[in-house]
């Protein structure tokens, strides 16, 4: 959903702790910290440091925050996330 440096930042981390191919969805994952057991502490620090750096950029740059917001909105209203775009793709898929 995020386009790096256009609608937001993608944070680099060596962990894939939000990917659960072996679980069925359970809203208690976060509350019970089931995912956290798979993290190594040093990897957690790498991702956290990258997050802090990106947040500092956003905190200090109002124009960039507004640009990301506007780009995201434009994408949702007129771009590849819009209902018009999705309906056109569905129409093209099923017209034959």
C-alpha positions as CSV (number, residue, x, y, z in Angstrom):
1,X,0.0,0.0,0.0
2,X,2.9,2.4,0.7
3,X,5.2,3.5,-2.2
4,X,8.5,4.2,-0.6
5,X,9.4,7.9,-0.7
6,X,6.2,8.8,-2.5
7,X,3.3,8.0,-0.1
8,X,5.5,7.2,3.0
9,X,8.5,5.3,4.1
10,X,9.1,1.6,4.1
11,X,11.2,0.7,7.2
12,X,14.1,-1.7,6.6
13,X,14.3,-4.5,9.1
14,X,15.8,-8.0,9.0
15,X,12.7,-9.5,10.6
16,X,9.5,-10.5,8.9
17,X,7.6,-10.6,12.2
18,X,4.3,-9.4,10.7
19,X,4.1,-12.2,8.2
20,X,2.1,-15.2,9.6
21,X,1.8,-17.9,6.9
22,X,1.5,-20.5,9.6
23,X,-1.2,-18.8,11.6
24,X,-4.9,-18.2,11.0
25,X,-5.8,-14.6,11.8
26,X,-6.2,-14.0,15.5
27,X,-6.7,-10.5,16.9
28,X,-4.8,-11.4,20.0
29,X,-1.5,-11.7,18.2
30,X,-0.4,-8.3,19.2
31,X,-1.8,-8.3,22.7
32,X,-0.3,-11.6,23.5
33,X,3.0,-10.8,21.7
34,X,2.9,-14.2,19.9
35,X,5.0,-12.6,17.0
36,X,7.6,-11.2,19.4
37,X,8.9,-14.6,20.3
38,X,10.4,-14.9,16.8
39,X,12.4,-11.7,17.1
40,X,16.1,-11.6,18.0
41,X,16.9,-8.6,20.1
42,X,19.6,-7.3,17.8
43,X,17.3,-7.5,14.8
44,X,14.6,-5.7,16.8
45,X,17.1,-2.8,17.5
46,X,17.9,-2.5,13.8
47,X,14.3,-2.1,12.8
48,X,13.6,0.3,15.7
49,X,16.6,2.5,14.8
50,X,15.4,2.7,11.2
51,X,11.9,3.6,12.3
52,X,13.3,6.4,14.6
53,X,15.3,7.8,11.7
54,X,12.3,8.0,9.4
55,X,10.1,9.5,12.1
56,X,12.7,12.2,12.8
57,X,12.6,13.1,9.1
58,X,8.8,13.3,9.1
59,X,8.7,15.3,12.4
60,X,11.2,17.9,11.0
61,X,9.7,18.2,7.5
62,X,6.1,19.4,7.3
63,X,6.2,19.7,3.5
64,X,7.2,16.0,3.2
65,X,4.4,14.9,5.5
66,X,1.9,16.9,3.4
67,X,3.4,15.6,0.1
68,X,3.0,12.0,1.3
69,X,-0.5,12.6,2.4
70,X,-1.5,14.3,-0.8
71,X,0.1,11.6,-2.9
72,X,-1.7,8.9,-0.9
73,X,-5.0,10.7,-1.3
74,X,-4.5,11.2,-5.0
75,X,-3.7,7.5,-5.4
76,X,-6.9,6.5,-3.5
77,X,-9.2,9.0,-5.3
78,X,-7.8,8.8,-8.9
79,X,-5.1,6.2,-9.0
80,X,-4.5,2.5,-8.7
81,X,-6.4,2.2,-5.4
82,X,-9.5,4.0,-6.6
83,X,-12.9,2.3,-7.2
84,X,-12.9,3.5,-10.8
85,X,-9.5,1.9,-11.5
86,X,-10.6,-1.4,-9.8
87,X,-13.9,-1.5,-11.7
88,X,-12.1,-0.9,-15.0
89,X,-9.8,-3.8,-14.2
90,X,-12.7,-6.1,-13.3
91,X,-14.6,-5.0,-16.5
92,X,-11.5,-5.8,-18.6
93,X,-11.1,-9.1,-16.9
94,X,-14.7,-10.3,-17.4
95,X,-15.7,-8.6,-20.7
96,X,-14.7,-11.6,-22.8
